[in-house]
Amino acid sequence: MGKQNYIECERKGLERLINFRLPAYFNKVGLLIAGLSIAAMFYRAFALEGDTEWLKLVLQKTLLIGMLLMSVARDKDEDELVVKLRMQSYTYAFIAGVIYALVMPLVDYGVSNALKPEGEAFHDLGDFQVLLFILMVQLLCFNALKRMR
């Protein structure tokens, strides 16, 4: 296989990955999954007693899956502008997520030490919190950019 064939194969694979979209009805499926996960989180927090840490983790993962489905689902009227707006919202979400992951632990540390005289140890954000923030920013930015076009 020649160099040009290899480059062409890699380019096609990258384009396929960039242009990957689920059908439009996955937006509703993702919204349903996310809504049910949030409702189950409230039920778990207020109605269930005992050790339900495993349920909390499962519900967090299903919430992320629901939001991811909403994020990669096509629009009903998908065109080049919508694709550009989607990529722009991913860029904004990534930048905001990195800033959030760097700044939020410092803010949390400062506020907790200001409110508690004994102080608190510095701790990092969890993966769920960062991923949830990134997906929320992407979905909100994408919808805002679509409305402004």
LOTITI-305526 format. One record per residue (C-alpha): residue number from 1; residue in three letters; z, x, y. Coordinates in steps of 0.02 Angstrom, whole numbers. Layout:
// LOTITI-305526
{rec NUM; ala; {Z; X; Y}};
...
***
This chain:
// LOTITI-305526
{rec 1; met; {0; 0; 0}};
{rec 2; gly; {-53; 73; 166}};
{rec 3; lys; {49; 89; 323}};
{rec 4; gln; {-44; -54; 409}};
{rec 5; asn; {-16; -172; 261}};
{rec 6; tyr; {168; -129; 260}};
{rec 7; ile; {184; -159; 447}};
{rec 8; glu; {89; -324; 433}};
{rec 9; cys; {201; -381; 289}};
{rec 10; glu; {358; -339; 388}};
{rec 11; arg; {291; -428; 543}};
{rec 12; lys; {253; -586; 443}};
{rec 13; gly; {425; -585; 365}};
{rec 14; leu; {508; -565; 534}};
{rec 15; glu; {403; -705; 610}};
{rec 16; arg; {447; -819; 464}};
{rec 17; leu; {632; -784; 494}};
{rec 18; ile; {617; -812; 682}};
{rec 19; asn; {521; -974; 661}};
{rec 20; phe; {636; -1044; 526}};
{rec 21; arg; {688; -1223; 566}};
{rec 22; leu; {757; -1363; 461}};
{rec 23; pro; {683; -1538; 478}};
{rec 24; ala; {745; -1642; 625}};
{rec 25; tyr; {855; -1756; 519}};
{rec 26; phe; {969; -1608; 482}};
{rec 27; asn; {1034; -1627; 659}};
{rec 28; lys; {1110; -1795; 609}};
{rec 29; val; {1169; -1724; 442}};
{rec 30; gly; {1255; -1580; 532}};
{rec 31; leu; {1333; -1698; 658}};
{rec 32; leu; {1399; -1807; 516}};
{rec 33; ile; {1472; -1656; 424}};
{rec 34; ala; {1551; -1587; 583}};
{rec 35; gly; {1622; -1758; 630}};
{rec 36; leu; {1696; -1787; 458}};
{rec 37; ser; {1770; -1612; 458}};
{rec 38; ile; {1854; -1639; 626}};
{rec 39; ala; {1921; -1809; 571}};
{rec 40; ala; {1988; -1731; 411}};
{rec 41; met; {2068; -1591; 512}};
{rec 42; phe; {2162; -1720; 616}};
{rec 43; tyr; {2213; -1814; 458}};
{rec 44; arg; {2274; -1653; 379}};
{rec 45; ala; {2372; -1604; 534}};
{rec 46; phe; {2461; -1770; 559}};
{rec 47; ala; {2465; -1861; 391}};
{rec 48; leu; {2473; -1733; 252}};
{rec 49; glu; {2630; -1638; 210}};
{rec 50; gly; {2655; -1484; 105}};
{rec 51; asp; {2551; -1329; 82}};
{rec 52; thr; {2374; -1376; 134}};
{rec 53; glu; {2316; -1206; 197}};
{rec 54; trp; {2172; -1208; 73}};
{rec 55; leu; {2113; -1375; 143}};
{rec 56; lys; {2119; -1305; 320}};
{rec 57; leu; {2005; -1160; 268}};
{rec 58; val; {1883; -1276; 178}};
{rec 59; leu; {1874; -1393; 328}};
{rec 60; gln; {1845; -1246; 446}};
{rec 61; lys; {1700; -1185; 340}};
{rec 62; thr; {1623; -1358; 327}};
{rec 63; leu; {1637; -1378; 516}};
{rec 64; leu; {1543; -1214; 539}};
{rec 65; ile; {1411; -1269; 414}};
{rec 66; gly; {1387; -1434; 505}};
{rec 67; met; {1367; -1347; 672}};
{rec 68; leu; {1247; -1220; 597}};
{rec 69; leu; {1139; -1361; 528}};
{rec 70; met; {1134; -1439; 701}};
{rec 71; ser; {1090; -1271; 776}};
{rec 72; val; {940; -1233; 665}};
{rec 73; ala; {870; -1410; 651}};
{rec 74; arg; {704; -1445; 736}};
{rec 75; asp; {692; -1560; 885}};
{rec 76; lys; {590; -1718; 869}};
{rec 77; asp; {471; -1648; 1000}};
{rec 78; glu; {471; -1463; 955}};
{rec 79; asp; {351; -1361; 1062}};
{rec 80; glu; {342; -1185; 1131}};
{rec 81; leu; {458; -1225; 1276}};
{rec 82; val; {592; -1294; 1160}};
{rec 83; val; {579; -1139; 1050}};
{rec 84; lys; {599; -1029; 1205}};
{rec 85; leu; {749; -1130; 1264}};
{rec 86; arg; {827; -1117; 1091}};
{rec 87; met; {807; -928; 1090}};
{rec 88; gln; {878; -920; 1267}};
{rec 89; ser; {1030; -1021; 1212}};
{rec 90; tyr; {1057; -903; 1064}};
{rec 91; thr; {1054; -758; 1185}};
{rec 92; tyr; {1180; -840; 1301}};
{rec 93; ala; {1292; -885; 1154}};
{rec 94; phe; {1288; -708; 1085}};
{rec 95; ile; {1332; -630; 1253}};
{rec 96; ala; {1469; -758; 1286}};
{rec 97; gly; {1537; -734; 1110}};
{rec 98; val; {1550; -545; 1129}};
{rec 99; ile; {1636; -562; 1298}};
{rec 100; tyr; {1752; -695; 1226}};
{rec 101; ala; {1797; -585; 1076}};
{rec 102; leu; {1836; -438; 1191}};
{rec 103; val; {1930; -528; 1331}};
{rec 104; met; {2023; -671; 1245}};
{rec 105; pro; {2144; -562; 1143}};
{rec 106; leu; {2194; -472; 1304}};
{rec 107; val; {2220; -637; 1396}};
{rec 108; asp; {2320; -706; 1251}};
{rec 109; tyr; {2426; -550; 1245}};
{rec 110; gly; {2458; -552; 1432}};
{rec 111; val; {2502; -737; 1440}};
{rec 112; ser; {2616; -731; 1287}};
{rec 113; asn; {2710; -580; 1356}};
{rec 114; ala; {2725; -662; 1527}};
{rec 115; leu; {2797; -822; 1453}};
{rec 116; lys; {2909; -744; 1322}};
{rec 117; pro; {3032; -612; 1379}};
{rec 118; glu; {3042; -533; 1206}};
{rec 119; gly; {2853; -508; 1205}};
{rec 120; glu; {2728; -532; 1067}};
{rec 121; ala; {2621; -414; 965}};
{rec 122; phe; {2437; -394; 1005}};
{rec 123; his; {2325; -485; 880}};
{rec 124; asp; {2138; -507; 864}};
{rec 125; leu; {2039; -668; 855}};
{rec 126; gly; {1992; -736; 686}};
{rec 127; asp; {1814; -753; 625}};
{rec 128; phe; {1823; -943; 630}};
{rec 129; gln; {1872; -946; 813}};
{rec 130; val; {1732; -828; 866}};
{rec 131; leu; {1598; -915; 761}};
{rec 132; leu; {1654; -1086; 822}};
{rec 133; phe; {1645; -1027; 1002}};
{rec 134; ile; {1471; -952; 979}};
{rec 135; leu; {1402; -1109; 895}};
{rec 136; met; {1480; -1222; 1027}};
{rec 137; val; {1407; -1118; 1169}};
{rec 138; gln; {1235; -1115; 1086}};
{rec 139; leu; {1231; -1303; 1057}};
{rec 140; leu; {1295; -1343; 1232}};
{rec 141; cys; {1176; -1219; 1317}};
{rec 142; phe; {1028; -1281; 1218}};
{rec 143; asn; {1061; -1462; 1262}};
{rec 144; ala; {1090; -1418; 1445}};
{rec 145; leu; {931; -1314; 1454}};
{rec 146; lys; {831; -1456; 1374}};
{rec 147; arg; {895; -1580; 1502}};
{rec 148; met; {853; -1464; 1648}};
{rec 149; arg; {672; -1433; 1597}};
***
